[in-house]
Amino acid sequence: MSGHDQAFLNLYNKYKNAGAQPRLFAPAVCMFGIMLIGYVFNTLVIVATLKNKKLQGSCNYFIAFGCFADIFHTSAHWIYVYTTVVTGENFIPFDKCLWFQSVPQHFLTVSVVMTLCVGIDRLVSVTFPVFYGRQERNHILAGGIAFAFSCSSYFYVISIKTAFSRHGKDPVLCIIVGSLGGRAMIDWFNFVVLFSMCDLAIYSAVWVILRFKAGTSEDSKKAFRSLFAVMITVAFGWLANAFVQAVIVPAFIPIEYHYDFMAYFGIPVNLASSCGFVTLYIFRLKSSRKVHQTAMEDDMESVEGLSMPEYMYKMYNGKGAQPRVYIPALCLWMIMFAGYFGNTLVILATFKNSKLQGSCNYFIAFGCFADIIHMSAHWVYVYTTVVTGENFIPYDRCLHYQGVPLIFVTVSVIMTLFVGIDRLASVTFPVTYGKTNKNLIAIGGIVISILCALYFVVVSVIHSYSAEGKNPVLCVIVSALGGRAFLDWFNFCVLVNLIDLVIYTSVWLILRFKTGISEDSKKVFRSLFAIMLTVAFGWLANAFVQAVIVPALVRVEYQYEVMVYFGIPVNLASSGGFVTLYIFSQEYRRTFRRLLGLDSKKGGSFSTAITHTSKTEVSRKSSNG
């Protein structure tokens, strides 16, 4: 038995019918997130090709069809997530997996071939320009696509034969390559390595020709760089993955860790399949800079002395929807929808399960409610940058739109702190804590958080009635903080998150060294600690970037991207508490599965509910039950 087979057998014996297991579904969730980003980026490339006549040559159509193929092939992760997260089956029969993955498997191969077709198209165009100019573009495109599907059909036919053989009922972890049966897997592996090597050779040949051939325009050279960069990310992604699977894993990695290495080394390939748009956007933007330079000079002779908001306003005010402005808005918007789902589940779990109704759980639930409201600020961001293309609106109008989200972004920050204080009190003074009215604690914490939030809103409202109330702003949520409110809120967030680190660390030390604390209580706190770390480090990293990195090291014309994209970790933390609770807390996990209709078991009790943190409280609840 080979090392790969032994590794799979060990994985199967350990996790078959074991329910959702973090080790199995963590890479699935990562790839699922990348897939969603790829949906947006690849769709943009396709739409750009159809909308712009200058992007309708055979090369552009190959790029667009490759993006179309990537949308379908990355959709395989729906099955990966469904079997490892939703149903917890983890392993399903090969024939069933092949049925689910039939379309993604075809388009996986098509995607690989499209990258090669782009290179061949460019090689012919620069080597035999006269001959190339006489060819019918539709015929070239049809030929390339037909060749791609012929290749994919070969692997699919072999897989079908395996499905109808005695191996058709063999269990597999249903990732996309898990649907390649029999010799199809090794043949496809060699095929991808060969095509990636051909890509490197062909694109390098085109680059050398463009560099040294007389009469080639500078714009053509610059335009090819984007294609070369796309190929490099894809080819080296595949080759690095192949090298890891064929050399590193068998030679150096213990069998019990094969799955982890092979799964996570598939992420670069998925990133390459999702982010070709970014490469095209960056390089084509650079190549078109000269075309736009004259018009830009009429608006702005120099960016020196301008702040980032002033620079963005001069560049994009009244220019309609601009990808540079709205792409981060769309990213945050997608994260917002994931947060709607996850945070709503946490709230429902709190109301449905009586074991999740302590003050700590109420703080968690209200924090999730606050996150739902505060992330809804992205509707305004998307509306003004994508739908209307205004990009900038008066400050007082922005505050009117963002007033409620502005309150709840502060409430969300404070709820994380109150969860920590609640846990610290429960483990430090368990007897006193057990006698307190949890509803009063929860209500008191919520009232304090809203009062804190109102301070920043009041300062912002006063600012909106000043002479600066009509100043144009890009209406992200923090832009609604006017006057001194922004600096005060910035310092407030840094202070609260530093206090979070101190309090949660103190609780962790107490749980670790204090006698009489159950192991379940220690495990439960890990979920809260993990949530705090993602939130706190998200805020602190964002604060460090805005206060130190951006002013000192980033030129003003790039500050928008750096500051906005460093806000993504904070939004991921606000959306992903559900995942952390699902992984670490059995009581939350069991409740989530019931809410989703995935667990038919009734009754039973787990000792890992977050409310069960002190022996006194457990005893009191038992005596009342």
N, C-alpha and C positions, 0 to 999 in steps of 0.2 A: 504494500500500500504506500502511495506517495505521501510526501509531507502535507501537501494540500488536502488530499483525501482524509488523512488522519486528523488534520485541523478541523475539517468540516464535520467529521464524525464526532469529535469531542464537543464541538459547538452544538451539534444536534442533540446529543445525549444530555447536555447540560440545560438547554433552553427549549426543548420541544414541549409544547403545551404549558410553558411556564408563565404565560401572560406577558404583558409589556415589560421588557427588560431594558434599562437605560443603555447598557453596553451595545445592544442591537439597534435600538431606535435612535440613539444620539447622532450617528452619521446619516441616518435616513432623514432626520429633521433638518440637519445642516444642508443636505442636498436639496431638500424640499424648498427651503428658503432661497437657495440659489436659483432653483427652477422658477420660482415666482418672479424674481428679478429678471431672469432671462426672458420670461413672457413679455415683459414691458420692453426691454431693450431690443429683442429680436423683432418684435412687432413694429417698432419704430423704424428699423432698417427696411423692412418690407414696405411699409407705408411710404417712406421716403423714396424708394425705388419706383413705386407706382405713381407718385405725385410729381416727380421731377423728371422731365424728358431727358435731361443731361445724364441721368443715372439709369438709362435703359439700354445699355449695350449688353452684349452677352456676358461680359465679366460681372457687371452689376446684377444681372439676373441670376448668375451662379451664386453670388454672395447672398442675394435675397432668398433663393431657394435653399441655400445652406442654413440660413436663419430659420426658415420655415421647418426644415428637417430637425433643427435643434429644439424647436418648440415641442415637436412630437416626441423626439427621443428622450428629452429630459422629463417628459410627462410620465415616464416609467416610474418616477419616484412616488407618484400617487400610490402605486401598488406596494412599493417598499414601505411607505409610511402606513398604509392601510393594514398590512399584515403584521407589522411590528409594533404599531402604536394603537390602532383602533381595535382590531380583533385580538391581538396578542397571540395569533396562531404561530407567527415567526417562520414556520416552515409549511409549505404546501406542496402537493404533488407536481412533478415537472410538467405534465401535460396541461394542468390547470394554469401554471405559471406561464407557459408558452402561449396559451390562449389569451391571457391578460396582456402579455408583452409583445404580441405579434406586430402591431403597428409601430411601437417604439423601436423594436429590434430592426425592422426595415429601415427606419429613418436614421438610426444610429450609423449604419453603414453608409447610407446616402450622404450624411453629413461629412463623413471622412472623405468620400469621393469628391464632394463639391469643393473642398479646399484644394484638392489636386487639380480639378477642372479650372479653377480660377488661375492657378499657376500656369497650366498649359495654355490657356487663352492668352495670358500676358506674354508668354514666351513666343508664341506664334505672332502676336501683334508687333513685337519689337524686332523679331528676326526676319519675318516676311511681311512687312507692312502692306505692300501692294496686294499681295495674295489675300491677306487677312481682310483688307478693306473691301474686297469683292464678294466676300462670303455673306450669306444670309444669316443674320444673327439668330433668328428663330430656329434654324436648322442646327446651328451649333449648340444652342441651349437644349433642344429636344434630344440631340445625340448624347450630350453629357448626362442628362437626367435618365435616359434609357439605359445607359451604361451603368449608372449608379444603382438602379433598381435591379438590373441583371445580377450585379454582384451581391446585393442584399438577398435576392431570391435564392441564390446558391446556399447561403448559410441557413435560410429559413427551411428549405426543402430537407436538408440534413437534420435539422431540429425536429421537423415533422416526423421523419422516419423514427427518430429516437422516441418521440411521444407515443408512437404506436407500437413500440417494442416493449420488452419486459421491463425496461427502465423508465417507462412512462409514468409510473406511480412512485418513483423514487422521490423522497422529500428534498426540496431545495429552498434556500433563502431567496425569495423572488426579487432580486435585483435584476437589472436588464441583462447582464452577461450570464445570469443564472438560467436564462431562457435559451442559451446556445447549447444544444444537446449533442452528445456523441463527439465526433471529431470536429464538429462545427466550431467548438470553442478554440481549439489549438489552431485550426485553419484561420479563424477570424483574428486571433492574436497575431499570427505571422503576417496576415494581410495588412493589419493596422501598422505594424512596424515597418513593413515594406513601403506602404504608401506614405508614411511620415518621412522616411528616408528620401523617397522620391520628391516629396514636397521641399525638403531642405535643398536638394540638388537643383531643382527647377527654379525655385524662387531665388536661390543664390546666383544662378546663371542669368536670370533676368536682371538682377541688381547689378551684376558686373557689366552687362550689355548697356544698361541705362547709364552707368557711370562713365563708360569710356566711348560709347558710340557718339559720333558727331551728329548734331542736328536734333538731339533729344532735348525738349524743353525742360526747364527747371521745375515747372509745375508738374510735369509727368513724373519726374524723379521723386518729387515730394509725395505725389499721390500714391506711388507704388509703395512708399514706406508704410502706409497704413495697412496695405495688404500683407506686406512682409511681416509687420508686427503681429497681425492676426495669425498668420501661418506659424510664426515662432511660438506663440502662446499655445496654439493647438498641438503642433507637432512635438514640442518639448514636453507638453503635458502628457501626451500619449507615450512618448519614449521614456519619460521618467517613470510613468506608471508601469510600463512594460519591464523596465530595468529592475524596479522594486519587486515586481511579481516573479520575474524569472531568475534574478540573481540575489538580491538583498534578502528577501524573505526566506527562501529555502536555505541560504548559507548562514545567515546570522541571527534570524529571529526565532525564538522559541515557539513551538507549535501553538501554545495557548494564546499567543498574541498575533497570529497570522491574520485573523479576521480584521482586527483593528488597523493594522498597517495597510492592508490592501484596501479597506473601505475608505480610510482617510486620504490615502494617496490617489483616490479617484476624484477627490474634490478639485484639484487643479484642472482636470479635464472639464469638469462641469462649469468651473469659472470661465474657462476659455470659450465654452459653448454659449455662455450667457452674456459675455461682456465684449463681444466683437464690436458692438455699437460704440462702446467707450473709446476703443482704439480708433475706429473710423472717425469718430467725432473729434478726437484730439488732433489727429494728423491732418484731417481735411480742414480743420479750423486753422491750423498753422499754414497750410498751403494756400488758403484763400485770404490770408491776412493782407497781402499786398493789394488784392482787389478792393478790399474794404478800407484800406488805409486812408485814401484821399477823403472819403466821406467822413471817416472818424475824425480827421484833422479839423474839419469844419466845426465839429461839436466840441472837440477837446484837444488842445495843442499838447498838453502834457498831463500826466496823472500825478505829478509831484505836488505834494501839499494837500491832496484830497484824502478824505477818510474813505473807508470801504463803502458806506452807504452813499456818499456823494459820488464816488466812482460808478457804482452800479446804476445810480439814477441817471447820470449823464450818458451812460452807455445804452441803457435799455428802457428808459422812460418813453412811452408812446410807441414802442417798436413792435407791439404785438407779442404773441406767445414765443418765447425764446427757450430753446432746449437747455441752455446753460442755467437758466433761472428755474424752469419748472421740473427738471429731472429730479433734483433732490426733493421737491414737493411731492412728486409721484412716489418716490421711495418711502417717504414718511407716511404717505397716505395708505400705502399697502400695509405697512407695519401697523397702522391704526386699525385696520380691519381685523388683523390677527389679534390685536389687543381687545377689540370688541368681543370676540369669541371667547378668548381665554379668561378675561376679567369677568365676563358675565357668568361663566361656569363657576368661578370662585365664589361669586356672590350667591348664586343659586345653591351651591353646596353648603354655604353657611346657613341659609334658611332651611334647607331640607334636612340637615343632619344635626340633631340636638347635641351631639358630642362636639360640634364645631361652633358652639355659641358662647364661648367665653369672651372676655373683653379683648384678649389678644386676637381672636378670630374676627371679632367685629371690627377691630382696627384694620386687619388685613382686608376684610371685605369692603370697608369704606374707602380704603386706599385704592382698591381696584375700581370702585365706583368713580373716585376722583380721577383716576387715570383715563377712564372712558371719556369723561367730560373734557379733561385737559387736552387729550390727543385729538378731540374733535376740532381743535383749532386748525388742524391741517385742511379741513374743508375750505376754510377761507383762503389759505395759502394756495391750494390747488385752483380754486375759483378765480382768484385774481391773476394767476400766472398762466393757467391753461385755458380756462373757459373765456374770460373776457380779454385776457392779454393786457390788462391795465398795468400789471406788475407793481405799480406804486399807487397808493391811495392816501388821502389826508389822514394824519395821525388820529384825529378825533373820531373819524369814521372807523378806523382800525380798532380803536379801543371799544367802540360800541359793539363791534362784531366779536371781539375777543374778551370782553369783560368777564363772562362766566368761566370760560376755560382758564383765564388768568387767576381767578380765585382758586380753582381746583388744582392747578399745577403746584401752588404753594401747599394746599391741603395734602396732596400726595406726598410731598417731601416730608411733611410733619408726621404723617401716619407711620412712615418707616421708623421714625424716632420713637413714637409712642409704643409701637410693638416691642422695641428694644427695652424701653423703660418698664413696660408691663412684665416682660420676661425677667428683667433684673430684680424687680420687686418680688416676683413669685419664687425665685430661687434664693433670695437673700433673706426675706421675711415671709416664709411660707405660711406660718400660722396666721399672721395678720392679713396676708393676702387672701387666704382662704375664707376669711370672715367678711371681706368687702363685697359690696354690691357691684357686680360686674357691669350691669347696665349703666349705673351712674358713672363708672370709670370711663366707659365708652363714650357716653354723652358729653362728659366733661372734656375729654380729649378732642372730640369733634368740634365742640364750641371754641376751644382755644385755637385750634388750627384755622377755623374760619375767621376768627378775629385777627389773627396774624395776617391772613391773606387780605383782609379788608384794608389793612394799613397801606399795602402796596397799591391797591385799587384806588383808594382815596387820593393818594399822592398823584397817581396817574390821571385821575379825573380833574384835579386842580390844574395839572399841566395842560390838559386838553382845552381848557378855557383861557389859556394864556395866548400870547402872540404866536407861539410855536405849534398851536393846535392844528393848524392847516399845513404843517410841513409834510411832504410826501414820505411815506415809509413803505418798505416791503413787508407786508402784513403777516409775518410769522408771530408766534405767540409772545416772544420776548420783546418784540417791537412795540407791543401795547404797554410796556412799562415805560412811562414817561418821566422826564425830569430826573430827580435823584432816585426815583423808585428803582430804576434798573441797577444802579450801583449798590443800593441797599439790599436789593433782592439777591444780587450776585454774591455779596458777602454773607448774607443770611444762609444761602444754600451751601456755601463752602463750610461755614461754621456748623450747621446742622449735620452735614455728612461727616465731618471730623468727629463730632460727638457720637454719631452712630457707630463709627469704628471703635471708639473707646468703650461704649456701653455693650455692644455685641461681643467684643473681645472679653470684657469682664465676665459676661454671662457664660461664655465658652470656658473660661478658666475655672469658674465656680463649678460648672457641670462636670468638668474634667477631674477636679480634685476633691470636691465635696462628697463625703460619704452619704449614702442613703438616697442618691439620685438614681432612678432607674435607667437602664441602658436605652429603653425606648424613648425616654424624655431627651436623652442626649442626641439620639438619632433625629428626633423631630426638630430639635433646634437647628440642626444643620441646614434644613430647608430655609429657615428664616435667615440664618447667617449667609447662605448663598444668595438669597434675594437681596439682602442688605449690601453685600459686596458688589453685585452687579449694578445696583442703583447708585451706591456711594462712589464707586470707582468710575462709573459712567459720568456722574456729575463732576467729580474732582478732575478727571482727565479732560473733560470739556472746559472746566474752569482754567486749568493749566494751559491748555491750548489757546484760549481766548486772552488770558492775561499775560502770558509769557511768550509762547511760541509765535503766535501770529504777529504781535507788534514788533518783535525783535528779528524774526527770520523770514516772514512771508511778505512778498511784495503785494501792494494794495490790490492789484488786478486779480490776484489769486486768493485773496483772503475770504471771499464769499464761499468758495468751494470748501476750503479747509474748515471754516467755522460751521457750516451747515452739515457737512458729512460727519464731523465729530459730534454732532447732536444725535446721530443715529443710535449709538450705544445707549444713550439715555432712553430713547423711545423703545428700543428693544427690551431694556430692563422693565419699562412700564408695561410692556405687552407680554413679557415672558414669565411672570410670576406663576402662572398656571402650570407651566412646564416644570419648574423647580418643585412646586408643591406635589405635583403628580409623581415625580421621581422619588422624593424623600419621604413623603408622608403617606402611609398606608391608608389612613382614614380618609384623607382627601382623595387619594387615588380610587379607593373603593366607591366613594360618593360620585366622583366624576364619571366613572364607568357606568354607574346606575343611571345617571342623568343622560348619558349618551346611549342608553339601551344596550350596553355591552356586557352587563353582568346581571344575570337573572337570580343570583343568590339573594336571599332575604335574611335579615337578622344577622346574628353574630356580632362580635365586638372585637375591635382592635385596641390595643393599649397605646397606640402611637398617635392618638388624636392630640393636637397641639394643646388642647385645654388641660390635658392630664400631665401637668408639670410638677405638681407637688403632692406628696402623699396626703397632706391634710385635705386638699381640695378633692382628691379622689375619694377619700373616706366620706367627706361631707356629701358628695353626690351619690355615693352608694347608699348612705343612710336615708337620703331623701327619695331614692328610687324604690 
